[in-house]
Amino acid sequence: MSRRAYWRTRWRTWRGVLRSLGIYYGNRSQRAAMDRLYGQFVRAGDLVFDVGAHVGDRVGSFRRLGARVVAVEPQPPLVTTLKLLYGLNRNVIIEPAAIGRETGTVTLRLNIDNPTVSTASDAFVRAADGAPGWQDQAWTETIEVRLTTLDALIERHGRPAFIKIDVEGFEVEALAGLSRPVKALSFEFTTIQRDVALGCLVRCTALGFRRYKAALGESQTFIAERWQTVDEIARWLKELPVEANSGDIYAALD
């Protein structure tokens, strides 16, 4: 890569980070809604894992709720951002790593202009190719990053009350590295990869989770007040129009 191309890539990367900071930190009412949603799972003093922490807006919510946070993020510019925002907070530990079914290394596909959708899943990139709402996305760079597991994080930091997982198509791999359930967790889904979300439901059910809720996009609002069975949430997911794009499914033990 030429020196000019290097600095162009660096500029585009930080432009993408700044764009994300504006999106995820710029809406006060959204922050309040996020706190209300996570407040159903997180109490002061709890330990929370934020897997795929990105620019740390969820870290901010968990801290406002009084939780201790392990923020897991493999992208170096986003790790730098997290350190600038939370590095002096003794209740936030930043883990520069990806999460999977085993420890080692993994290739991360970087979306320079939109780092929120960088991914360790080649299948995710293939599913996005030409899909409605994804036409402008491109994964043009790769890096090797450290890979660890949820079990390894638990051994190092303790068992969390809640785990948030947002890893762009790598969610099944992340859950495969968890051998015992926690009280509750969430994982992102996309309508271009419903099979991944359905695989997560299978894994969650095997771990002992019995109750499920869902929220669309960044609404921070559940689609239904009552908890649903795995069959009900799976049926809802299969019937969801592709235009819905993405959201999060929440799983609880009781």
C-alpha positions as CSV (number, residue, x, y, z in Angstrom):
1,M,0.0,0.0,0.0
2,S,1.4,3.4,-1.0
3,R,1.8,6.1,1.6
4,R,-1.1,8.1,0.0
5,A,-3.4,5.1,0.1
6,Y,-2.4,4.4,3.7
7,W,-3.4,7.8,4.8
8,R,-6.6,7.8,2.7
9,T,-7.6,4.5,4.5
10,R,-6.8,6.0,7.9
11,W,-8.9,9.1,7.1
12,R,-11.8,7.0,6.0
13,T,-11.6,4.8,9.1
14,W,-11.7,7.7,11.5
15,R,-14.4,9.4,9.5
16,G,-16.5,6.2,10.0
17,V,-15.7,6.2,13.7
18,L,-16.7,9.9,14.1
19,R,-19.9,9.1,12.2
20,S,-20.7,6.3,14.6
21,L,-20.0,8.6,17.6
22,G,-22.5,11.1,16.3
23,I,-25.2,8.4,15.6
24,Y,-24.8,6.5,18.9
25,Y,-24.1,9.4,21.3
26,G,-26.1,12.2,19.8
27,N,-29.7,11.3,20.8
28,R,-30.5,11.9,24.5
29,S,-34.0,10.3,24.3
30,Q,-32.5,7.2,22.8
31,R,-30.0,7.0,25.7
32,A,-32.9,7.1,28.2
33,A,-34.8,4.4,26.3
34,M,-31.7,2.2,26.2
35,D,-31.3,2.6,30.0
36,R,-34.9,1.6,30.5
37,L,-34.5,-1.5,28.4
38,Y,-31.2,-2.7,29.9
39,G,-32.5,-1.7,33.3
40,Q,-34.8,-4.8,33.1
41,F,-31.6,-7.0,33.1
42,V,-28.9,-5.0,34.8
43,R,-28.6,-3.7,38.4
44,A,-26.0,-1.6,40.2
45,G,-23.0,-3.7,41.0
46,D,-23.7,-6.3,38.3
47,L,-21.0,-7.5,35.9
48,V,-21.9,-7.1,32.2
49,F,-20.0,-8.3,29.1
50,D,-20.4,-6.0,26.0
51,V,-19.3,-8.2,23.1
52,G,-18.8,-6.1,20.0
53,A,-18.6,-2.8,22.0
54,H,-18.0,-0.7,18.9
55,V,-17.9,3.0,20.1
56,G,-19.2,2.1,23.6
57,D,-22.7,3.5,23.7
58,R,-23.9,0.4,25.4
59,V,-21.0,0.6,27.8
60,G,-22.3,4.1,28.7
61,S,-25.7,2.7,29.4
62,F,-24.4,-0.1,31.6
63,R,-22.3,2.3,33.5
64,R,-25.3,4.7,34.0
65,L,-27.1,1.7,35.5
66,G,-24.1,1.1,37.9
67,A,-22.7,-2.0,36.3
68,R,-19.1,-3.1,35.9
69,V,-18.4,-3.7,32.2
70,V,-16.0,-5.8,30.2
71,A,-16.0,-4.2,26.8
72,V,-14.9,-6.6,24.0
73,E,-13.9,-5.1,20.7
74,P,-11.3,-6.4,18.1
75,Q,-11.0,-3.3,15.8
76,P,-7.9,-1.3,16.8
77,P,-9.4,2.2,16.0
78,L,-12.4,1.3,18.1
79,V,-10.3,0.0,20.9
80,T,-8.5,3.4,20.9
81,T,-11.9,5.1,21.0
82,L,-13.0,3.0,23.9
83,K,-9.8,3.8,25.8
84,L,-10.3,7.5,25.2
85,L,-13.9,7.4,26.4
86,Y,-13.6,4.8,29.3
87,G,-9.9,4.0,29.8
88,L,-9.8,5.9,33.1
89,N,-12.9,4.3,34.5
90,R,-11.9,1.5,36.9
91,N,-15.3,-0.1,36.4
92,V,-14.6,-0.7,32.7
93,I,-12.2,-3.3,31.4
94,I,-11.4,-3.2,27.6
95,E,-10.6,-6.5,26.0
96,P,-9.1,-6.1,22.5
97,A,-10.4,-9.3,21.0
98,A,-13.0,-11.1,18.9
99,I,-15.2,-13.8,20.5
100,G,-15.7,-17.3,19.1
101,R,-15.9,-21.0,19.9
102,E,-12.1,-21.3,20.7
103,T,-9.1,-19.3,21.5
104,G,-6.5,-18.3,18.9
105,T,-6.7,-15.8,16.0
106,V,-9.3,-14.9,13.4
107,T,-9.4,-12.9,10.2
108,L,-11.5,-9.8,10.6
109,R,-13.1,-8.3,7.4
110,L,-13.0,-4.5,7.8
111,N,-15.7,-2.1,6.5
112,I,-13.5,1.0,6.4
113,D,-16.4,3.5,5.9
114,N,-18.8,1.8,8.4
115,P,-16.8,-0.1,11.1
116,T,-20.0,-1.0,12.9
117,V,-20.5,-3.9,10.4
118,S,-16.9,-5.2,10.2
119,T,-17.1,-8.9,10.7
120,A,-15.2,-12.2,11.2
121,S,-17.9,-14.0,9.1
122,D,-17.3,-14.5,5.4
123,A,-20.9,-15.8,5.1
124,F,-22.2,-12.4,6.5
125,V,-20.3,-10.6,3.7
126,R,-21.8,-12.9,1.1
127,A,-25.3,-12.5,2.4
128,A,-24.9,-8.7,2.3
129,D,-23.8,-8.6,-1.3
130,G,-26.6,-7.0,-3.3
131,A,-29.1,-7.3,-0.4
132,P,-31.7,-4.5,0.1
133,G,-30.3,-1.9,2.4
134,W,-26.7,-3.2,2.1
135,Q,-25.8,-2.2,-1.4
136,D,-23.3,0.5,-0.4
137,Q,-21.4,-1.6,2.1
138,A,-17.9,-2.9,1.2
139,W,-15.4,-5.0,3.1
140,T,-12.0,-4.0,1.6
141,E,-9.4,-4.7,4.2
142,T,-8.5,-7.6,6.5
143,I,-6.6,-7.9,9.8
144,E,-5.7,-10.8,12.1
145,V,-7.1,-10.3,15.6
146,R,-7.0,-12.2,18.9
147,L,-9.8,-14.7,19.4
148,T,-11.1,-15.7,22.8
149,T,-14.2,-17.3,24.2
150,L,-17.0,-16.3,26.6
151,D,-15.9,-19.1,28.9
152,A,-12.3,-17.7,29.0
153,L,-13.7,-14.2,29.7
154,I,-15.8,-15.6,32.6
155,E,-12.7,-17.4,34.0
156,R,-10.7,-14.2,33.9
157,H,-13.4,-11.6,35.0
158,G,-16.2,-13.5,36.7
159,R,-19.7,-14.6,35.6
160,P,-21.8,-11.7,34.3
161,A,-25.4,-11.0,34.9
162,F,-25.9,-10.1,31.3
163,I,-24.1,-10.5,28.0
164,K,-24.8,-8.3,25.0
165,I,-23.5,-9.9,21.7
166,D,-23.3,-7.8,18.5
167,V,-20.7,-9.4,16.1
168,E,-22.2,-9.2,12.6
169,G,-23.0,-12.8,11.7
170,F,-20.5,-14.4,14.2
171,E,-23.1,-14.7,17.0
172,V,-23.4,-18.5,16.8
173,E,-19.6,-18.8,17.0
174,A,-19.7,-16.6,20.1
175,L,-22.4,-18.6,21.8
176,A,-20.6,-21.8,21.0
177,G,-17.8,-20.6,23.4
178,L,-20.3,-20.4,26.4
179,S,-20.8,-23.7,28.2
180,R,-23.1,-22.5,31.0
181,P,-25.9,-20.0,30.9
182,V,-25.9,-16.6,32.5
183,K,-29.1,-14.9,33.8
184,A,-29.8,-13.2,30.5
185,L,-28.2,-12.2,27.2
186,S,-29.0,-10.6,23.9
187,F,-27.7,-11.2,20.4
188,E,-28.2,-9.2,17.2
189,F,-30.0,-10.6,14.2
190,T,-30.3,-9.5,10.6
191,T,-32.9,-10.4,8.0
192,I,-30.2,-11.3,5.5
193,Q,-29.0,-14.1,7.9
194,R,-32.0,-15.4,9.7
195,D,-30.4,-18.8,9.8
196,V,-27.7,-17.4,12.1
197,A,-30.4,-16.0,14.5
198,L,-32.2,-19.3,14.4
199,G,-28.9,-21.1,15.2
200,C,-28.5,-18.8,18.2
201,L,-32.0,-19.7,19.4
202,V,-31.1,-23.4,19.2
203,R,-27.9,-22.8,21.2
204,C,-29.7,-20.6,23.8
205,T,-32.4,-23.3,24.3
206,A,-29.7,-25.9,24.7
207,L,-28.1,-23.7,27.4
208,G,-31.4,-23.6,29.3
209,F,-32.9,-20.2,28.2
210,R,-36.7,-20.5,28.1
211,R,-38.0,-16.9,27.6
212,Y,-37.4,-14.6,24.7
213,K,-38.2,-11.0,23.6
214,A,-37.1,-9.0,20.6
215,A,-36.5,-5.3,19.6
216,L,-36.1,-3.9,16.1
217,G,-33.2,-1.8,15.1
218,E,-32.2,0.9,17.5
219,S,-35.8,1.3,18.8
220,Q,-34.9,0.1,22.3
221,T,-38.5,-1.1,22.6
222,F,-39.7,-4.7,22.8
223,I,-42.1,-5.7,20.1
224,A,-44.3,-7.4,22.8
225,E,-44.6,-6.9,26.5
226,R,-44.9,-10.6,27.4
227,W,-42.1,-13.1,27.1
228,Q,-42.3,-15.6,24.3
229,T,-41.4,-19.2,23.8
230,V,-38.6,-20.1,21.5
231,D,-41.1,-21.4,18.9
232,E,-43.0,-18.1,19.0
233,I,-39.9,-15.9,18.6
234,A,-38.6,-18.1,15.8
235,R,-41.9,-17.9,13.9
236,W,-41.9,-14.1,14.4
237,L,-38.3,-13.9,13.0
238,K,-39.2,-16.1,10.0
239,E,-42.2,-13.9,9.1
240,L,-40.3,-10.6,9.6
241,P,-40.1,-8.6,6.3
242,V,-36.6,-8.2,4.9
243,E,-36.9,-4.4,5.2
244,A,-36.9,-4.7,9.0
245,N,-33.1,-5.3,8.5
246,S,-31.9,-6.0,12.0
247,G,-32.6,-6.0,15.7
248,D,-31.8,-7.9,18.9
249,I,-33.3,-11.0,20.6
250,Y,-33.1,-11.2,24.4
251,A,-33.0,-14.5,26.2
252,A,-33.6,-15.1,29.9
253,L,-33.5,-18.2,32.1
254,D,-36.7,-17.3,34.1
